Amino acid sequence: MQKLKQTLELADSIGRFIEYWGFKRIQGRLWTLVYLSAKPISTSQLVDLLGVSKGLVSVAINELVDIGLVARADKVPGGGQTYVAQQDMGAVIRRILRDRELALLNNTHSCIDSMLAFSQNELDEAGLSKERLEQLCNLTLAHKSFLGGLISQSYSSIAEWVSFVRSASKLIPKS
C-alpha cells in the first residue's frame, strides 16, 4: 500500500468518526488501512504509513483484534505480524451495540423505573414531574425496541449492512 495523501485523509476522517463513538482515533485510522489493503499489511507498514510509534500501533491493533474487527494473518520474515480486516463486520457491530448502547439504555430504564416507583408526594417534594418521567420512560423503551430490532438483524457483510440501513432509512419521513 502506497502512502497516498487521500488514503491518510480518509483514515484520519474515519479515525475522528470512530473517536466520536467512544473508540480511539488510532483504532479507526488503523482499521481503515487494514480494511483497504489488498493484501495482509504488517505492523511496520502501518507504522510507516501513519508515522506513529510501533508501540502505539501494536497496542491499538491488538485492541482491534480483541474487538474482532481485525485478524492476525501470516508472519513476515523477521517475525513481524500481518493483519487483515474481518469481513463479518455485522456480528461485531451487533455485539458492540448490544454490549454498550443497549446496556446503557437498560441502565437508564432501570433508573427511570426506580423513580417511577416513588409516590406522587415524594415526586412533588423532590420537584419532579411524573409525566416527564413517564415520557423519558417511553422514549427509552422506544429506543430499546429500535436497537433490539437492529441487533436482531442477521446482516454480516458491509453490503448487507448498507442494504439494511438504506431500507430502514426509507421508513423515515423526509422533512
Buried (B, 14 or more C-beta within 10 A) or exposed (E): BEEEEEBBEBBBEBBEEBBEEEBBBBBBBBBBBBBBBEEBBBBBBBBEBBEBEEEBBBEBBBBBBEBBBBBEBEEBEEEEBBBBBBEBBBEBBBEBBBEEBBEEBEEBBEEBEEBEEBEEEEBEEEEEEBEEBEEBBEEBEEBBEEBEEBBEBEBBEBEBBEEBEEEEEEEEEEE
